[in-house]
Amino acid sequence: MLVAITRSVSPNLGRCELEYFARHPIDIALACEQHRRYERCLESLGARVISLPAEPDLPDSVFVEDPAVVLDEIAVITRMGVESRRDEAPTLAEALAPFRALHSIDAPGTLEGGDVIRIGRTLFVGLSHRTNAAGSDQLAAHLAPFGYNVKPVPVSGCLHLKSAACSLGDDRILINRAWVDPAAFESFRLIDVPADEPWAANVLPFGGTVLCSAAFPATRVLLDGAGYRTMALDVSELAKAEGALTCSSLIFRAKSPGAEKI
């Protein structure tokens, strides 16, 4: 059974952290409805959705991908690169504890899940404003006993690595080459986002479907033409908080802690 952990939208989402977008008013009611549609979509594609309650004092907490990296064997609770978000981790750790043994990133390391792309036994880790080399090194140390490789990838011009590139679930990567060196993915086939849709690389392959933002129709046409089954979701209000499709869920296969041994 695939599990998707989500968290309801904070009523104070409008006070979110921003680095690359200008601040615009966020319609909280519409953001909540868009998030519910997102959850229903994951359910329709086969996930058991565990929706955590909203955290009014933590504006960015709907973006549950960032405080944790969940692998088949363990979950790593991150230390986020912006201090205002670090209190998001404890309740998310509680939700993950029934499924995985928990490890953690410690100071001076910083790591956010939006900077981590897992493809098989390799994790590409974006070195960004939110994730540093110490965080990447600690992640590598946690995962080495399980046979994972961690490859640091410099990122510039966007918030996270997954803003610049996402795996399409096979040997292809959807990428914006302006924000990440394509040489990092030299063993994969690359699909470039349209020039007029630079933020379109964040897509979520799940249940045989690639979920795309409705804001980027040309990218969806591109993926349809490449043979993917796609579905468009309107996440316009979440996008005002620099959110995207991957960051609103943690998806993994259910398993109890201790099922895997070092």
Backbone as CSV, one residue per row, in Angstrom:
resi,resn,N_x,N_y,N_z,CA_x,CA_y,CA_z,C_x,C_y,C_z
1,MET,0.839,-1.193,0.000,0.000,0.000,0.000,0.878,1.247,0.000
2,LEU,0.613,2.134,-0.941,1.316,3.405,-0.976,0.622,4.401,-0.058
3,VAL,1.422,5.092,0.719,0.934,6.092,1.657,1.359,7.469,1.159
4,ALA,0.477,8.426,1.266,0.814,9.824,0.978,0.470,10.640,2.213
5,ILE,1.486,11.176,2.874,1.242,12.067,4.003,1.131,13.492,3.476
6,THR,0.069,14.157,3.883,-0.157,15.551,3.515,-0.474,16.333,4.784
7,ARG,-0.537,17.653,4.666,-0.953,18.473,5.796,-1.840,19.592,5.278
8,SER,-2.925,19.851,5.989,-3.852,20.891,5.565,-3.172,22.254,5.535
9,VAL,-3.719,23.128,4.740,-3.147,24.462,4.526,-3.261,25.313,5.792
10,SER,-2.161,25.946,6.177,-2.190,26.870,7.304,-3.034,28.093,6.956
11,PRO,-3.860,28.566,7.881,-4.604,29.795,7.608,-3.692,31.005,7.433
12,ASN,-2.421,30.845,7.794,-1.460,31.943,7.650,-0.469,31.699,6.517
13,LEU,-0.887,30.940,5.504,-0.021,30.663,4.364,0.508,31.950,3.739
14,GLY,-0.259,33.010,3.812,0.163,34.284,3.232,1.408,34.866,3.864
15,ARG,1.810,34.340,5.035,3.034,34.809,5.693,4.212,33.875,5.403
16,CYS,4.105,33.107,4.346,5.114,32.114,3.987,6.464,32.772,3.679
17,GLU,7.506,31.939,3.727,8.830,32.371,3.296,8.863,32.454,1.766
18,LEU,9.463,33.515,1.247,9.614,33.674,-0.198,11.050,34.066,-0.523
19,GLU,11.589,33.486,-1.588,12.935,33.849,-2.041,12.955,34.336,-3.480
20,TYR,12.120,33.773,-4.334,12.195,34.092,-5.754,10.921,34.733,-6.302
21,PHE,9.833,34.673,-5.571,8.577,35.245,-6.031,8.265,36.515,-5.254
22,ALA,7.630,37.462,-5.921,7.079,38.617,-5.220,5.863,38.165,-4.417
23,ARG,5.617,38.813,-3.304,4.486,38.424,-2.464,3.177,38.954,-3.057
24,HIS,2.208,38.046,-3.192,0.865,38.396,-3.671,-0.153,37.830,-2.692
25,PRO,-1.315,38.452,-2.562,-2.345,37.908,-1.659,-2.716,36.473,-2.051
26,ILE,-2.874,35.626,-1.044,-3.259,34.229,-1.265,-4.683,34.033,-0.773
27,ASP,-5.526,33.490,-1.632,-6.900,33.153,-1.274,-6.856,31.834,-0.500
28,ILE,-6.963,31.913,0.826,-6.789,30.725,1.656,-7.868,29.682,1.378
29,ALA,-9.104,30.130,1.207,-10.184,29.178,0.930,-9.912,28.424,-0.376
30,LEU,-9.453,29.139,-1.390,-9.151,28.491,-2.661,-7.931,27.587,-2.529
31,ALA,-6.928,28.026,-1.769,-5.759,27.175,-1.540,-6.167,25.867,-0.880
32,CYS,-7.071,25.943,0.095,-7.554,24.726,0.771,-8.284,23.815,-0.200
33,GLU,-9.111,24.402,-1.063,-9.836,23.585,-2.038,-8.886,22.951,-3.041
34,GLN,-7.892,23.698,-3.500,-6.909,23.129,-4.422,-6.140,21.984,-3.757
35,HIS,-5.836,22.154,-2.492,-5.105,21.109,-1.768,-5.979,19.869,-1.595
36,ARG,-7.262,20.051,-1.308,-8.170,18.893,-1.194,-8.275,18.151,-2.525
37,ARG,-8.325,18.885,-3.628,-8.363,18.235,-4.943,-7.080,17.443,-5.186
38,TYR,-5.981,17.991,-4.764,-4.688,17.298,-4.863,-4.734,15.988,-4.082
39,GLU,-5.242,16.026,-2.864,-5.360,14.813,-2.052,-6.292,13.797,-2.707
40,ARG,-7.419,14.272,-3.222,-8.356,13.356,-3.873,-7.741,12.729,-5.119
41,CYS,-6.916,13.490,-5.815,-6.228,12.949,-6.983,-5.292,11.815,-6.581
42,LEU,-4.524,12.016,-5.519,-3.624,10.954,-5.047,-4.416,9.713,-4.640
43,GLU,-5.552,9.921,-3.974,-6.408,8.784,-3.601,-6.902,8.047,-4.834
44,SER,-7.310,8.796,-5.847,-7.843,8.170,-7.057,-6.790,7.352,-7.798
45,LEU,-5.515,7.705,-7.572,-4.417,6.993,-8.222,-3.846,5.879,-7.355
46,GLY,-4.471,5.625,-6.196,-4.126,4.453,-5.415,-3.450,4.692,-4.086
47,ALA,-3.315,5.935,-3.643,-2.638,6.201,-2.375,-3.624,6.205,-1.212
48,ARG,-3.137,5.765,-0.066,-3.836,6.006,1.189,-3.329,7.339,1.725
49,VAL,-4.180,8.346,1.732,-3.772,9.689,2.140,-3.969,9.855,3.646
50,ILE,-2.894,10.231,4.330,-2.944,10.580,5.750,-2.791,12.089,5.833
51,SER,-3.882,12.778,6.121,-3.880,14.232,6.122,-3.713,14.741,7.549
52,LEU,-2.613,15.398,7.813,-2.341,15.955,9.132,-3.065,17.294,9.279
53,PRO,-3.405,17.671,10.514,-4.109,18.939,10.715,-3.214,20.129,10.403
54,ALA,-3.856,21.228,10.065,-3.130,22.462,9.774,-2.367,22.942,11.001
55,GLU,-1.270,23.627,10.746,-0.451,24.242,11.787,-0.546,25.763,11.619
56,PRO,-1.445,26.422,12.352,-1.652,27.860,12.129,-0.402,28.701,12.326
57,ASP,0.497,28.286,13.213,1.689,29.081,13.495,2.855,28.786,12.553
58,LEU,2.643,27.877,11.606,3.704,27.477,10.684,3.197,27.655,9.252
59,PRO,3.365,28.841,8.687,2.731,29.168,7.398,3.067,28.207,6.265
60,ASP,4.298,27.689,6.218,4.739,26.848,5.093,4.497,25.364,5.305
61,SER,3.831,24.993,6.381,3.805,23.588,6.797,3.012,22.669,5.873
62,VAL,2.233,23.216,4.958,1.551,22.368,3.967,2.569,21.645,3.086
63,PHE,3.782,22.192,2.994,4.799,21.633,2.102,5.605,20.561,2.842
64,VAL,4.970,19.410,3.017,5.513,18.356,3.881,6.710,17.634,3.281
65,GLU,6.994,17.834,2.011,8.149,17.171,1.412,9.461,17.654,2.033
66,ASP,9.510,18.900,2.468,10.783,19.492,2.880,11.318,18.993,4.218
67,PRO,10.492,18.693,5.233,11.046,18.284,6.523,11.489,16.828,6.621
68,ALA,11.362,16.046,5.562,11.737,14.630,5.668,12.095,14.061,4.298
69,VAL,13.006,13.104,4.321,13.332,12.298,3.141,13.025,10.853,3.518
70,VAL,12.080,10.235,2.822,11.633,8.889,3.167,12.152,7.903,2.135
71,LEU,12.931,6.928,2.609,13.454,5.858,1.772,12.749,4.555,2.122
72,ASP,13.091,3.491,1.430,12.462,2.203,1.709,12.791,1.711,3.113
73,GLU,13.984,2.040,3.606,14.446,1.489,4.871,14.260,2.432,6.054
74,ILE,14.508,3.721,5.869,14.473,4.698,6.959,13.852,5.996,6.464
75,ALA,13.574,6.882,7.400,13.222,8.264,7.076,14.237,9.171,7.758
76,VAL,14.674,10.184,7.044,15.621,11.153,7.584,14.875,12.472,7.802
77,ILE,14.799,12.890,9.053,14.173,14.171,9.379,15.204,15.259,9.132
78,THR,14.838,16.213,8.314,15.810,17.198,7.869,15.929,18.361,8.859
79,ARG,16.943,19.146,8.645,17.102,20.432,9.352,17.013,21.502,8.279
80,MET,15.871,22.177,8.233,15.592,23.036,7.090,16.451,24.296,7.091
81,GLY,16.656,24.811,5.889,17.587,25.908,5.707,17.095,27.254,6.177
82,VAL,15.797,27.360,6.451,15.249,28.602,6.987,14.687,28.291,8.370
83,GLU,15.112,29.049,9.356,14.819,28.717,10.749,13.326,28.703,11.048
84,SER,12.556,29.554,10.391,11.127,29.645,10.689,10.375,28.358,10.375
85,ARG,10.975,27.451,9.597,10.289,26.218,9.212,10.695,25.017,10.064
86,ARG,11.666,25.167,10.936,12.204,23.990,11.621,11.224,23.352,12.592
87,ASP,10.250,24.092,13.085,9.266,23.502,13.989,8.245,22.629,13.271
88,GLU,8.324,22.548,11.942,7.426,21.659,11.201,7.804,20.188,11.387
89,ALA,9.058,19.935,11.749,9.564,18.565,11.748,8.956,17.651,12.810
90,PRO,8.744,18.108,14.073,8.331,17.146,15.109,7.029,16.401,14.817
91,THR,5.981,17.092,14.389,4.723,16.390,14.151,4.811,15.505,12.915
92,LEU,5.624,15.912,11.957,5.805,15.056,10.788,6.577,13.795,11.178
93,ALA,7.549,13.945,12.063,8.279,12.772,12.558,7.331,11.812,13.276
94,GLU,6.404,12.344,14.048,5.420,11.488,14.729,4.591,10.713,13.723
95,ALA,4.220,11.354,12.626,3.411,10.674,11.610,4.207,9.593,10.892
96,LEU,5.522,9.794,10.755,6.355,8.826,10.040,6.818,7.672,10.928
97,ALA,6.841,7.886,12.238,7.403,6.888,13.159,6.755,5.506,13.050
98,PRO,5.433,5.381,12.787,4.858,4.036,12.644,5.342,3.286,11.402
99,PHE,5.978,4.011,10.469,6.347,3.400,9.193,7.852,3.206,9.003
100,ARG,8.660,4.047,9.641,10.094,4.010,9.389,10.879,4.311,10.664
101,ALA,12.064,3.724,10.780,13.031,4.182,11.771,13.492,5.575,11.361
102,LEU,13.656,6.454,12.346,13.945,7.851,12.060,15.403,8.187,12.331
103,HIS,16.010,8.889,11.388,17.331,9.473,11.543,17.168,10.988,11.385
104,SER,18.227,11.743,11.632,18.068,13.196,11.546,19.333,13.876,11.060
105,ILE,19.139,15.055,10.475,20.230,15.936,10.077,20.455,16.933,11.212
106,ASP,21.715,17.130,11.583,22.055,18.002,12.697,22.880,19.194,12.218
107,ALA,22.895,20.256,13.048,23.708,21.433,12.743,25.178,21.013,12.630
108,PRO,25.928,21.604,11.710,25.567,22.759,10.874,24.906,22.375,9.554
109,GLY,24.516,21.117,9.422,23.896,20.679,8.179,22.514,21.258,7.988
110,THR,22.184,21.581,6.759,20.807,21.906,6.383,20.440,21.064,5.172
111,LEU,19.203,20.655,5.128,18.719,19.809,4.041,17.218,19.984,3.945
112,GLU,16.698,20.117,2.725,15.250,20.159,2.507,14.894,19.123,1.451
113,GLY,13.774,18.449,1.682,13.378,17.360,0.798,13.159,17.776,-0.641
114,GLY,12.810,19.038,-0.853,12.640,19.523,-2.215,13.923,19.538,-3.016
115,ASP,15.052,19.386,-2.323,16.353,19.324,-2.989,16.805,17.900,-3.269
116,VAL,15.950,16.909,-3.039,16.363,15.512,-3.168,15.543,14.806,-4.244
117,ILE,16.230,14.313,-5.246,15.615,13.482,-6.283,16.166,12.067,-6.122
118,ARG,15.283,11.123,-5.878,15.710,9.732,-5.787,15.394,9.006,-7.084
119,ILE,16.408,8.364,-7.637,16.225,7.511,-8.805,16.936,6.203,-8.507
120,GLY,16.187,5.166,-8.221,16.775,3.892,-7.836,17.539,4.033,-6.531
121,ARG,18.812,3.645,-6.536,19.645,3.716,-5.331,20.516,4.970,-5.315
122,THR,20.213,5.913,-6.174,20.957,7.172,-6.214,20.061,8.321,-5.801
123,LEU,20.596,9.193,-4.936,19.901,10.406,-4.553,20.719,11.602,-5.028
124,PHE,20.119,12.392,-5.898,20.715,13.645,-6.326,20.274,14.711,-5.328
125,VAL,21.228,15.411,-4.724,20.922,16.385,-3.673,21.340,17.769,-4.144
126,GLY,20.378,18.651,-4.291,20.661,20.008,-4.719,21.346,20.810,-3.631
127,LEU,22.443,21.439,-3.979,23.101,22.388,-3.082,22.539,23.762,-3.425
128,SER,21.659,24.250,-2.567,20.858,25.433,-2.843,20.953,26.391,-1.667
129,HIS,20.104,27.430,-1.669,20.032,28.319,-0.508,19.519,27.578,0.728
130,ARG,18.853,26.453,0.548,18.230,25.743,1.657,18.982,24.469,2.077
131,THR,19.839,23.945,1.219,20.562,22.704,1.497,22.051,22.945,1.309
132,ASN,22.853,22.580,2.321,24.291,22.804,2.210,25.052,21.482,2.113
133,ALA,26.361,21.597,1.900,27.183,20.404,1.714,27.199,19.534,2.963
134,ALA,27.161,20.166,4.152,27.152,19.384,5.389,25.884,18.539,5.490
135,GLY,24.755,19.090,5.078,23.510,18.323,5.082,23.562,17.171,4.099
136,SER,24.102,17.422,2.911,24.239,16.364,1.914,25.160,15.260,2.422
137,ASP,26.268,15.654,3.066,27.207,14.663,3.584,26.572,13.809,4.683
138,GLN,25.785,14.447,5.557,25.127,13.682,6.614,24.112,12.706,6.031
139,LEU,23.374,13.154,5.020,22.420,12.248,4.373,23.161,11.047,3.795
140,ALA,24.283,11.298,3.150,25.066,10.199,2.572,25.507,9.215,3.651
141,ALA,25.907,9.741,4.816,26.346,8.862,5.901,25.202,8.013,6.436
142,HIS,24.004,8.603,6.550,22.846,7.846,7.013,22.483,6.723,6.042
143,LEU,22.673,6.973,4.751,22.158,6.045,3.741,23.185,5.044,3.242
144,ALA,24.469,5.308,3.497,25.510,4.402,2.996,25.324,2.957,3.443
145,PRO,24.913,2.696,4.705,24.734,1.293,5.106,23.662,0.557,4.316
146,PHE,22.800,1.291,3.630,21.716,0.662,2.866,22.020,0.619,1.367
147,GLY,23.226,1.030,1.003,23.628,0.902,-0.392,23.206,2.026,-1.304
148,TYR,22.891,3.187,-0.736,22.531,4.341,-1.558,23.753,5.192,-1.868
149,ASN,23.744,5.827,-3.024,24.745,6.817,-3.394,24.110,8.203,-3.368
150,VAL,24.828,9.182,-2.859,24.359,10.565,-2.824,25.261,11.401,-3.714
151,LYS,24.661,12.108,-4.672,25.415,12.943,-5.602,24.991,14.403,-5.443
152,PRO,25.858,15.257,-4.891,25.526,16.679,-4.767,25.458,17.342,-6.138
153,VAL,24.467,18.249,-6.285,24.245,18.942,-7.557,24.032,20.430,-7.258
154,PRO,24.920,21.317,-7.693,24.698,22.750,-7.467,23.439,23.244,-8.181
155,VAL,22.690,24.111,-7.488,21.447,24.679,-8.016,21.541,26.196,-7.888
156,SER,21.091,26.913,-8.900,21.040,28.367,-8.819,19.824,28.873,-9.571
157,GLY,19.268,29.980,-9.094,18.159,30.617,-9.788,16.785,30.146,-9.374
158,CYS,16.706,29.121,-8.518,15.413,28.620,-8.079,15.537,28.097,-6.656
159,LEU,14.398,27.768,-6.047,14.393,27.423,-4.629,15.049,26.083,-4.348
160,HIS,14.652,25.052,-5.084,15.095,23.682,-4.814,15.497,22.989,-6.117
161,LEU,16.210,21.880,-5.985,16.554,21.085,-7.158,15.316,20.656,-7.925
162,LYS,14.249,20.290,-7.200,13.043,19.836,-7.888,12.290,20.970,-8.571
163,SER,12.709,22.218,-8.357,12.196,23.314,-9.178,12.853,23.295,-10.551
164,ALA,14.064,22.734,-10.613,14.850,22.741,-11.845,14.772,21.437,-12.616
165,ALA,14.505,20.333,-11.916,14.509,19.025,-12.579,13.699,18.036,-11.762
166,CYS,13.013,17.129,-12.445,12.290,16.036,-11.782,12.393,14.787,-12.639
167,SER,12.500,13.660,-11.968,12.442,12.388,-12.669,11.020,12.147,-13.156
168,LEU,10.916,11.594,-14.340,9.608,11.254,-14.898,9.233,9.804,-14.597
169,GLY,10.014,9.163,-13.749,9.681,7.812,-13.332,10.287,6.728,-14.189
170,ASP,11.101,7.123,-15.169,11.807,6.142,-16.003,13.229,6.661,-16.185
171,ASP,13.771,6.583,-17.377,15.147,7.055,-17.576,15.190,8.481,-18.114
172,ARG,14.084,9.208,-17.949,14.025,10.573,-18.462,13.841,11.577,-17.338
173,ILE,14.424,12.752,-17.545,14.378,13.855,-16.591,13.777,15.063,-17.292
174,LEU,12.785,15.687,-16.652,12.272,16.967,-17.126,13.117,18.054,-16.481
175,ILE,13.675,18.963,-17.283,14.730,19.835,-16.764,14.641,21.257,-17.306
176,ASN,15.051,22.200,-16.464,15.345,23.566,-16.883,16.851,23.746,-16.745
177,ARG,17.556,23.732,-17.861,19.022,23.748,-17.847,19.597,25.058,-17.334
178,ALA,18.767,26.113,-17.261,19.273,27.394,-16.765,19.584,27.343,-15.277
179,TRP,18.982,26.387,-14.562,19.098,26.364,-13.103,19.925,25.202,-12.572
180,VAL,20.241,24.232,-13.406,21.044,23.087,-12.967,21.838,22.578,-14.161
181,ASP,23.079,22.174,-13.906,23.946,21.675,-14.964,23.432,20.316,-15.443
182,PRO,23.072,20.204,-16.704,22.540,18.920,-17.190,23.548,17.793,-17.120
183,ALA,24.838,18.113,-16.976,25.845,17.058,-16.872,25.628,16.189,-15.643
184,ALA,24.931,16.726,-14.633,24.637,15.931,-13.432,23.784,14.716,-13.771
185,PHE,23.039,14.800,-14.872,22.118,13.726,-15.260,22.547,13.119,-16.599
186,GLU,23.851,12.966,-16.780,24.382,12.561,-18.078,23.934,11.174,-18.512
187,SER,23.545,10.319,-17.573,23.133,8.965,-17.956,21.638,8.860,-18.244
188,PHE,20.947,9.997,-18.222,19.504,10.007,-18.454,19.181,10.760,-19.737
189,ARG,17.997,10.489,-20.264,17.487,11.273,-21.383,16.781,12.498,-20.823
190,LEU,17.095,13.657,-21.375,16.578,14.914,-20.847,15.477,15.472,-21.748
191,ILE,14.415,15.944,-21.104,13.341,16.658,-21.795,13.345,18.076,-21.257
192,ASP,13.554,19.050,-22.133,13.649,20.444,-21.709,12.274,21.079,-21.606
193,VAL,12.047,21.813,-20.516,10.792,22.553,-20.394,10.769,23.662,-21.447
194,PRO,9.598,24.050,-21.919,9.522,25.167,-22.860,10.119,26.434,-22.255
195,ALA,10.738,27.240,-23.095,11.427,28.437,-22.624,10.500,29.392,-21.895
196,ASP,9.229,29.431,-22.296,8.299,30.367,-21.655,7.590,29.751,-20.446
197,GLU,7.997,28.551,-20.026,7.459,27.916,-18.822,8.614,27.430,-17.934
198,PRO,9.455,28.354,-17.457,10.664,27.936,-16.742,10.405,27.196,-15.440
199,TRP,9.232,27.405,-14.824,8.940,26.760,-13.540,8.211,25.433,-13.701
200,ALA,8.148,24.911,-14.917,7.309,23.741,-15.190,7.974,22.405,-14.909
201,ALA,9.251,22.397,-14.518,9.954,21.111,-14.350,9.451,20.313,-13.163
202,ASN,8.757,20.950,-12.228,8.281,20.221,-11.056,6.999,19.481,-11.413
203,VAL,7.127,18.181,-11.628,5.989,17.313,-11.921,6.057,16.122,-10.979
204,LEU,4.923,15.443,-10.829,4.844,14.328,-9.879,4.353,13.076,-10.593
205,PRO,5.252,12.150,-10.944,4.817,10.880,-11.524,4.258,9.991,-10.422
206,PHE,3.050,9.496,-10.629,2.431,8.666,-9.599,1.310,7.846,-10.210
207,GLY,1.274,6.569,-9.895,0.187,5.712,-10.339,0.026,5.630,-11.840
208,GLY,1.144,5.698,-12.573,1.084,5.627,-14.028,0.713,6.927,-14.700
209,THR,0.618,8.005,-13.931,0.240,9.322,-14.439,1.282,10.344,-14.001
210,VAL,1.568,11.300,-14.856,2.431,12.412,-14.479,1.537,13.609,-14.173
211,LEU,1.524,14.020,-12.904,0.739,15.185,-12.507,1.509,16.445,-12.865
212,CYS,0.842,17.349,-13.562,1.446,18.598,-14.030,0.630,19.775,-13.514
213,SER,1.283,20.911,-13.366,0.555,22.121,-12.999,-0.237,22.629,-14.187
214,ALA,-1.494,22.999,-13.937,-2.332,23.546,-14.994,-1.796,24.866,-15.527
215,ALA,-0.876,25.495,-14.785,-0.307,26.770,-15.222,0.654,26.610,-16.390
216,PHE,1.017,25.359,-16.725,2.040,25.121,-17.746,1.523,24.180,-18.827
217,PRO,0.576,24.641,-19.639,-0.051,23.752,-20.632,0.915,23.261,-21.700
218,ALA,1.898,24.066,-22.073,2.822,23.638,-23.124,3.669,22.455,-22.649
219,THR,4.002,22.450,-21.371,4.770,21.323,-20.829,3.935,20.055,-20.832
220,ARG,2.663,20.195,-20.510,1.798,19.019,-20.541,1.688,18.467,-21.962
221,VAL,1.546,19.349,-22.954,1.494,18.902,-24.346,2.791,18.186,-24.719
222,LEU,3.914,18.737,-24.254,5.213,18.124,-24.516,5.285,16.707,-23.949
223,LEU,4.809,16.534,-22.713,4.850,15.211,-22.081,3.853,14.252,-22.719
224,ASP,2.687,14.754,-23.084,1.736,13.912,-23.816,2.373,13.389,-25.097
225,GLY,3.079,14.273,-25.801,3.724,13.879,-27.046,4.845,12.887,-26.846
226,ALA,5.433,12.888,-25.653,6.508,11.940,-25.340,5.966,10.602,-24.865
227,GLY,4.648,10.459,-24.821,4.041,9.182,-24.493,3.566,9.013,-23.069
228,TYR,3.602,10.096,-22.285,3.153,9.999,-20.904,1.651,10.257,-20.797
229,ARG,1.044,9.599,-19.830,-0.334,9.927,-19.454,-0.254,11.031,-18.411
230,THR,-0.864,12.173,-18.682,-0.729,13.324,-17.797,-2.081,13.752,-17.235
231,MET,-2.010,14.480,-16.153,-3.191,15.070,-15.538,-2.790,16.445,-15.017
232,ALA,-3.594,17.445,-15.299,-3.290,18.806,-14.865,-4.057,19.127,-13.593
233,LEU,-3.356,19.751,-12.637,-3.970,20.202,-11.394,-3.731,21.694,-11.237
234,ASP,-4.749,22.395,-10.789,-4.632,23.818,-10.512,-4.100,23.989,-9.089
235,VAL,-2.877,24.469,-8.962,-2.277,24.733,-7.649,-1.806,26.185,-7.579
236,SER,-2.578,27.053,-8.202,-2.152,28.442,-8.368,-1.930,29.169,-7.052
237,GLU,-2.778,28.915,-6.048,-2.609,29.618,-4.773,-1.413,29.087,-4.002
238,LEU,-1.189,27.780,-4.040,-0.010,27.210,-3.403,1.261,27.683,-4.104
239,ALA,1.190,27.876,-5.418,2.353,28.344,-6.172,2.774,29.741,-5.740
240,LYS,1.841,30.560,-5.272,2.201,31.894,-4.786,3.113,31.817,-3.564
241,ALA,3.097,30.683,-2.876,3.972,30.453,-1.720,5.217,29.661,-2.129
242,GLU,5.534,29.671,-3.414,6.657,28.922,-3.983,6.484,27.420,-3.784
243,GLY,5.230,26.982,-3.749,4.934,25.560,-3.669,4.705,24.980,-5.054
244,ALA,4.802,23.657,-5.144,4.588,22.974,-6.415,4.031,21.588,-6.130
245,LEU,3.997,20.736,-7.137,3.273,19.472,-7.011,3.960,18.481,-6.079
246,THR,5.274,18.380,-6.134,5.928,17.369,-5.303,5.912,17.739,-3.828
247,CYS,5.929,19.033,-3.515,6.219,19.439,-2.133,5.035,19.294,-1.186
248,SER,3.845,19.012,-1.703,2.668,18.923,-0.842,2.357,17.513,-0.368
249,SER,3.270,16.567,-0.605,3.039,15.196,-0.124,4.367,14.484,0.078
250,LEU,4.322,13.491,0.961,5.409,12.522,1.130,4.828,11.166,0.766
251,ILE,5.305,10.562,-0.300,4.730,9.318,-0.810,5.734,8.188,-0.632
252,PHE,5.284,7.089,-0.058,6.159,5.954,0.189,5.315,4.703,0.371
253,ARG,5.975,3.551,0.339,5.285,2.290,0.545,5.254,1.980,2.036
254,ALA,4.081,1.624,2.553,3.916,1.361,3.984,4.792,0.199,4.413
255,LYS,5.465,0.391,5.550,6.324,-0.640,6.109,6.600,-0.263,7.552
256,SER,6.614,-1.222,8.450,6.852,-0.941,9.848,8.346,-0.795,10.133
257,PRO,8.729,0.039,11.118,10.143,0.153,11.481,10.696,-1.217,11.888
258,GLY,11.953,-1.462,11.528,12.582,-2.725,11.880,12.415,-3.799,10.819
259,ALA,11.574,-3.522,9.786,11.401,-4.516,8.740,12.680,-4.668,7.916
260,GLU,13.491,-3.591,7.882,14.782,-3.664,7.186,15.885,-3.585,8.228
261,LYS,16.895,-4.383,8.079,18.041,-4.381,8.976,19.291,-3.955,8.230
262,ILE,20.167,-3.269,8.948,21.450,-2.899,8.341,22.270,-4.174,8.123
